[in-house]
Structure formats: structure tokens, C-alpha cells
Amino acid sequence: MIRLAVAISLLSALSRVGSQIENSVDLTSECALLLSVESNVIPAAFPYSAPQTCITVDAVNQAYLDARKRIQVEVPPDGNWNHKQIASVGELLLDVSTQLAKTYGMSVEDIEKGLPQMDTSRTMIQEVCPAYLSDVTCHPGKYRRHDGLCNNMNNPSWGGTNAPFQRLMAPMFSDGMGAPREGILGTQLPLPRIVSRTIHPDEGFHDHAGTVMVVAWGQFMDHDFTLTGTPLDRFTKNEPEECCNRPAHLKHPYCMEITIPDDDYFYAKHGVKCQDFVRSFPAVRPNCRLGSRVPFNTLTGVIDGNTVYGVTEEFSRHLRTGYGGLLRMNPVFQEFGLKDLLPLKVDIPEEGCTRANNTEYCFEAGEIRVNEQLVLACMHTIMAREHNRLARALAQVNPHWDDETLYQEARRIVIAEIQHITFNEFLPIILGKEVMEKFGILLEKDGYWDGYDPTINPNIIDAFASAAFRFGHSLLPTAVERWSKAHKFIASKRLSDLIRRPYDLYRAGVMDEYLMGLMNQVAQAMDDSITQEVTNHLLKKPGHHFGLDLVAFNMQRGREFGIPGFMFYRKFCGLHNGEDFQDLFGSMPNTTVHRYMQIFQHTMDVDLWSGGVSEKPLPGSMIGPTFACVIATQMSFLRRGDRFWYELPNQPSSFTPEQLREIRKIKLSRILCDNTDLIDSIQVYPMVLPDYEINPRVPCRSGILPSMDLTKWADYGNEVSQGYQLFGKKK
């Protein structure tokens, strides 16, 4: 049985020191950490006081000085750390940790549970420790910071940008510190491309009810949750650094390219033997604690609409007009009376964009990957329009509000809408209500939900980012369809032709046709079958007949993260776990099990993403029990660990009961109706195919899709309040 309590207890076990490891502050001022050497006997039967090993402050300082000889750290004078600068400190701390682990013969448990308990504030490490990790003063306020800091008053970095991913279980690095995962028998794992082509061929099965809108919303949310910090191509900024076509002495040290077998059925035809891939940057833990390698998330660890608003105050200002609380948009269709598009990406036009010539421009939004594929750009556009729609409406209700107040109040409502739609429409389709009930993530229907827990860290889980929330890759269609306002098919375009080429949206009315397609086109089935559009043609460049393999990329990312195999997570989630391939029969198709037997030496070696998408879905769910467990655990942390969660009472950010009732009215269908030009009828729940009885198409103007009453946000100010008092006195 899947239990949230198991997840929380194991996480807390990783975050506190065990009985073998004690912080030395209470014992001796010379020790930075005391490690106990354990004897292999039963203490009760053979009472024995094991000798303790003292790691001195001087030893830590010496390791630090040695590391500084090898690693150059650039401390920004203005305190604004970029990802490369953060990574340099992460490399330094990893070097210090590795030296200490070797010197003192530390076990994996010592590295994972002991080293992170060391108080490095008493060492020279503090010279380079970023201030935002150790010296942040928080003041409770009504509005979130864009960088996510101060969400938790006691732990300011929890939920903040550039925080380490948290782990449900210890990583399985082959050297205990940072080398990618190997087989549990010490053998090499099958090449990621062999896993991709053997286990995940394109067999084209379709789902019975979900629409491609599930994929669109899922990717939009994924880009609210997670973006791993990695070295980036110096020109495009969000592609991997080139590795394959460079001599060894010119390669980036993080290169971990994906090898393509000589006999590959597809890539051999094009002479491709290698795909670019770089490792993630090592994170800097809160207070610059030591430990094994852990990647970091460049986004915030909460649902806060950074897809719309960005994760820095500076960039959020860049996205704004500076008046009326509005975001900058491009009124390209103004002469036709149609709604605006996102602004042009002009500062670094090649950033995440494939341009045929210098006159083509992609879009700019709060998240760098807005142009990753056209459907995603549509979702970004809809939510930016929704912000501006709300800002204008609030200005009518409160004409005395200034630009900042209108912006923050509209932003606050948009974030609440995103949270509500994710938990009210998206997760019930993905997880099913039974799983949501088990994990306590069903929304309240009325009143407040007083479930905030300041001991819960909302940061993104490594297995969620690198595997479980990539389940949507199984749902991707081969082609994306356009439909008319009358719900009739118009045309389709191959997915690979829409990746980093969102230019169709510059044709008047076409965006609405793509949105109509999203809610009418059936998604691929959630299974081990993956479209060749992303296994052979991902990010295909103009003039080429091949691209990258997203599935192989997923395998490689999980391995370099040190993510334990699929069967370890089945055990963690309380599911049947065996060490024989025969034990997998029943949990996934027989053909898939036989395929695993062909390429893996042991069941415990099967990669988490591969096993997770291959599992048979739970009743009433789109995904299997292992991914359901990881995703539901993450969603519980995101809700319970977010001080600004929209349902909460008694916070400076809390909505009034009347405002909360209005937010609960919102559906994705209402937002689509309000922010498109041509759509005048839509099914109530666009992520599910229309059905006459349970999910009917209704007119946008019908009361079935109610709008929020923004007069509940009326702010009468002191003058009006005093007027009421005077009126009362007169009476």
C-alpha cells in the first residue's frame, strides 16, 4: 500500500543525524563533526563503546585550501549569483567532501547522513558561501518573492530558486560521491539508446479519454516546477554544450555524451554515433553543507506561475509595461480586433529558437523554454492574456490602485488559478481520486484548508524531476492537429516541425485552431510506446533527417543524478518488489518484461523512467503505482509546504472567504473562453474528450462556466471606511 507517511519519514531520516553521528558543538570545540566507527556486533549482546573519529575544523580548512588550488570560485560583488558561479561553489564543496570521505574512510551512510550535518559556518568555507543561503532576513508579506525565498520563515531557501533537489532515498553513485549509477553487480548498464529502441518502440496506441490538452498543461506545469542547472551552449543558451564533435581537450568537463550503437536501425543510416549530453551542475546546499553530489533546480520549488512572471525581480520588471499592472504583449493582430501575442524575443533571438532568417522572432515569456514547441507557447500566451485581463478588470473595480498593486493582485489570482486547475482538473486525470485521497491532496470544496506545515520542504524531488513527471513523454502525439470553431478537423503538423518553431502563431486565428485541436485530439496512451518524433527527431535541425532521442536523454539524466532503479522505488512505495524478472509479470505487459530480460542483467538495474512508464495504470488513473506514488508525494509537499497556498487561512496572503469562493469557480475552459477570439463552445473539462452526458460541450456564455466576480476584490480604502462611519453616526 502506498503511504505518504513512508515518504515523509524517510525524507526526515535523511535530514537528521543518526545515532552514529553527532554534531560536535556539544562535545569538543576542535571537532567539526564526530563519526562513530561501528563494530559488526549486536550491541545488546556485546556491549561495546566504539571509538569516535573527530573531523577537525583544521582538517576541513585544509581540504578547502587544497580544493581552492584546483577550483576557481568567482564571488559576485553584487550578490547576484548566476548558475555557473553557484556551480563553482558546488564543485568546491564536492571536492572538500570527496577529500574528507577518502581521508576518513567514510561509508555511503556517513556521506549521506553525516557530512551534511557538519556546521561549516565555523570553517573557511564561509568565505565563498552565497549570502542567500545563510543570511536572508524574511518579513511576512502579502505577495510572494519571485525567487521563492522566504516562503518558509525558518528555512528561507526552502522553495527558492537554485535550491538542491531533495531526495526520497540516498543516491546510487558508483563511487558513493558523484559518479553515475552502474549496475548493482558492478557491471555497465545497457546504453540509453539500446533501452530506448528495445523497450520503447513507436507502436502508436491511443488513450481512451485524455486529450492532448493533458500534455499541454503537464508541460506548462513541468516548466513551473523544474529546470536543472547545466552548462549551456553559448549561443542558443538552452541547448547542451557541444560534446560529440570536439576533440577531448576541447570538451566541457561535464560532457557525458550518449553513445549510439553502430547497428542502430535509424541513426546508422545517417552516420550518427553520438548525441550531446552534459551533466548537471552540483548544487550548493543550505548553509554550504557538505555531502555527495546533488543537482539544483534553477526554478522555484513551489507552484508560483514563474512560467508567466519569471524567477527574478529584475526579469519580472523586464516583462512588465510599467503601467496598469500589465505584462508586455505584441499587438500584432490589433487591426483585426484579435487578442495580443507574447512579445518578441529580441535580446538573444537564437535562445531556444530555430530561425530560418533574421526576420523571424520567437516569443518571450517568464520561462526560457516558451518556444520549445508551439503548443507550449499557446499555453504561455493564454496565461499572460489572463493576467492582463485580470489587471484591467481589477483597475475598473479599484481605479485608485497603482501599477504595482494591480500587477501583484492579478499575479496572486493567476497563481491561485494555476494551483486550482492543476489539483482540480489535471491531477484527478493523472492520479485518480483514490490516489489523491490516500495522499491527502484532494482540494477542499468549501472554506479554508489549514494544512500548511512549516516542517515540510516543498523543493522538487530528484526522482520527480528526472523521471516521474516526465511521464508525459509517453503521451506525446506524432502530429498536432488544428480544429475549427465548429469542432471539425482542419489539418495537422508533425510534432518535430513545431519544436522551436512557433511561427504559425503569427497567422491570425491559427492559435485558436491549435487550442481547439488540443481539446479534441486524443492523446497517445500512457505506456512504453513512445513516438519516433521524440526518439529519433527531437530538436531536428533544418535540412536534417534526424534529431535527438528524448528517451535516451531521460535514461542518461537519471543515471547521472544517481537515481536508484525502478524496483527500489517500488519497494519505497510499498509495492511488491522482487529480484527476478518473473516478479515484473502482472505489473507491466509480458512483452515488455521479455524485452527487459534481453538487455538488463538484473531487475534492480531497470531505470526508473523506463519502468515507470511501462507499468500498467492504476484503476481510474493514467499512470502506474510507482509514478503515482512519487508524483503524489511531490504534490503533497508542494501544497503542504507552501506558505502562500491559495486555500490557506490566517496568512498575510490569504484570500477572503468570498474571494476563495470565486477562485473555486474557475475552470481551464473558462480561461480559454475568456482569452481566445474564435472559441465560443467548449467541453467543461478540456483535458478529457467531450461526452454528451459527463463532459458536454457548452457555450462559453452559458452559466455552466461561471466567471469570477472581481467585485469581491473591491478595496474601498480609508476614505470610504470613514464615510461609512460618518454615515453611521448621522443615523
Residue, then its C-alpha position, 0 to 999 in steps of 0.5 A: m500500500i502506498r503511504l505518504a507517511v513512508a515518504i515523509s519519514l524517510l525524507s526526515a531520516l535523511s535530514r537528521v543525524g543518526s545515532q552514529i553521528e553527532n554534531s560536535v558543538d556539544l562535545t569538543s570545540e576542535c571537532a567539526l563533526l564526530l563519526s562513530v566507527e561501528s563494530n559488526v556486533i549486536p550491541a545488546a549482546f556485546p556491549y561495546s563503546a566504539p571509538q569516535t573519529c573527530i573531523t577537525v575544523d583544521a582538517v576541513n580548512q585544509a581540504y578547502l585550501d587544497a580544493r581552492k588550488r584546483i577550483q576557481v570560485e568567482v564571488p559576485p560583488d553584487g550578490n547576484w549569483n548566476h548558475k555557473q558561479i553557484a556551480s563553482v561553489g558546488e564543485l568546491l564543496l564536492d571536492v572538500s567532501t570527496q577529500l574528507a570521505k577518502t581521508y576518513g574512510m567514510s561509508v555511503e551512510d556517513i556521506e549521506k547522513g553525516l557530512p551534511q550535518m557538519d556546521t561549516s559556518r565555523t570553517m573557511i568555507q564561509e568565505v565563498c558561501p552565497a549570502y542567500l543561503s545563510d543570511v536572508t532576513c524574511h518579513p511576512g508579506k502579502y505577495r510572494r518573492h519571485d525567487g521563492l525565498c522566504n516562503n518558509m520563515n525558518n528555512p528561507s531557501w526552502g522553495g527558492t530558486n537554485a535550491p538542491f533537489q531533495r531526495l526520497m532515498a540516498p543516491m546510487f553513485s558508483d563511487g558513493m560521491g558523484a559518479p553515475r549509477e552502474g549496475i548493482l553487480g558492478t557491471q555497465l548498464p545497457l546504453p540509453r539508446i539500446v533501452s530506448r529502441t528495445i523497450h520503447p518502440d513507436e507502436g502508436f496506441h491511443d488513450h481512451a479519454g485524455t486529450v492532448m490538452v493533458v500534455a499541454w498543461g503537464q508541460f506548462m506545469d513541468h516548466d513551473f516546477t523544474l529546470t536543472g542547472t547545466p552548462l549551456d551552449r553559448f549561443t542558443k543558451n538552452e541547448p547542451e554544450e557541444c560534446c560529440n564533435r570536439p576533440a577531448h581537450l576541447k570538451h566541457p568537463y561535464c560532457m557525458e555524451i550518449t553513445i549510439p550503437d553502430d547497428d542502430y536501425f535509424y541513426a546508422k543510416h545517417g552516420v550518427k554515433c553520438q548525441d550531446f549530453v552534459r551533466s548537471f551542475p552540483a548544487v550548493r546546499p543550505n548553509c554550504r553543507l557538505g555531502s555527495r553530489v546533488p543537482f539544483n533546480t534553477l526554478t522555484g520549488v513551489i507552484d508560483g506561475n514563474t512560467v508567466y512572471g519569471v524567477t527574478e525581480e529584475f526579469s519580472r520588471h523586464l516583462r512588465t509595461g510599467y503601467g496598469g499592472l500589465l505584462r508586455m504583449n505584441p499587438v500584432f493582430q490589433e487591426f483585426g480586433l484579435k487578442d495580443l501575442l507574447p512579445l518578441k524575443v529580441d535580446i538573444p533571438e537564437e535562445g531556444c529558437t530555430r530561425a530560418n532568417n533574421t526576420e523571424y522572432c520567437f516569443e518571450a515569456g517568464e520561462i526560457r523554454v516558451n518556444e520549445q514547441l508551439v503548443l507550449a507557447c499557446m499555453h504561455t500566451i493564454m496565461a499572460r492574456e489572463h493576467n492582463r485581463l485580470a489587471r484591467a478588470l481589477a483597475q475598473v473595480n479599484p481605479h485608485w490602485d497603482d501599477e504595482t498593486l494591480y500587477q501583484e493582485a492579478r499575479r496572486i489570482v493567476i497563481a491561485e488559478i494555476q494551483h486550482i486547475t492543476f489539483n482540480e482538473f489535471l491531477p484527478i486525470i493523472l492520479g485518480k481520486e483514490v490516489m489523491e485521497k490516500f495522499g491527502i491532496l484532494l482540494e477542499k470544496d468549501g472554506y479554508w484548508d489549514g494544512y500548511d506545515p512549516t516542517i515540510n520542504p516543498n523543493i522538487i524531488d530528484a526522482f520527480a524531476s528526472a523521471a516521474f513527471r516526465f511521464g508525459h513523454s509517453l503521451l506525446p502525439t506524432a502530429v498536432e492537429r488544428w480544429s475549427k470553431a465548429h469542432k471539425f478537423i482542419a489539418s495537422k503538423r508533425l510534432s518535430d516541425l513545431i519544436r522551436r518553431p512557433y511561427d504559425l502563431y503569427r497567422a491570425g486565428v491559427m492559435d485558436e485552431y491549435l487550442m481547439g485541436l488540443m481539446n479534441q485530439v486524443a492523446q497517445a496512451m500512457d505506456d512504453s510506446i513512445t513516438q519516433e518524433v521524440t526518439n529519433h527527431l527531437l530538436k531536428k535541425p533544418g535540412h536534417h533527417f534526424g534529431l535527438d532521442l528524448v528517451a535516451f536523454n531521460m535514461q542518461r539524466g537519471r543515471e547521472f543524478g544517481i537515481p536508484g532503479f525502478m524496483f527500489y522505488r517500488k519497494f519505497c512505495g510499498l509495492h511488491n518488489g522482487e529480484d527476478f524478472q518473473d516478479l515484473f509479470g502482472s505489473m507491466p505487459n509480458t512483452t515488455v518484461h521479455r524485452y527487459m530480460q534481453i538487455f538488463q542483467h538484473t531487475m534492480d538495474v531497470d531505470l526508473w523512467s523506463g519502468g515507470v512508464s511501462e507499468k500498467p495504470l492504476p484503476g481510474s488513473m493514467i499512470g502506474p503505482t510507482f509514478a503515482c506514488v512519487i508524483a503524489t508525494q511531490m504534490s503533497f509537499l508542494r501544497r503542504g509546504d507552501r506558505f502562500w497556498y491559495e486555500l490557506p487561512n490566517q496568512p498575510s496572503s490569504f484570500t477572503p472567504e468570498q474571494l476563495r469562493e470565486i477562485r473555486k469557480i474557475k475552470l481551464s475552459r473558462i480561461l480559454c473562453d475568456n482569452t481566445d477570439l474564435i472559441d465560443s463552445i467548449q467541453v467543461y473539462p478540456m483535458v478529457l474528450p467531450d461526452y454528451e452526458i459527463n463532459p458536454r460541450v457548452p457555450c462559453r456564455s452559458g452559466i455552466l462556466p461561471s466567471m469570477d466576480l472581481t467585485k469581491w476584490a473591491d478595496y474601498g480604502n480609508e476614505v470610504s471606511q470613514g464615510y461609512q462611519l460618518f454615515g453611521k453616526k448621522k443615523 
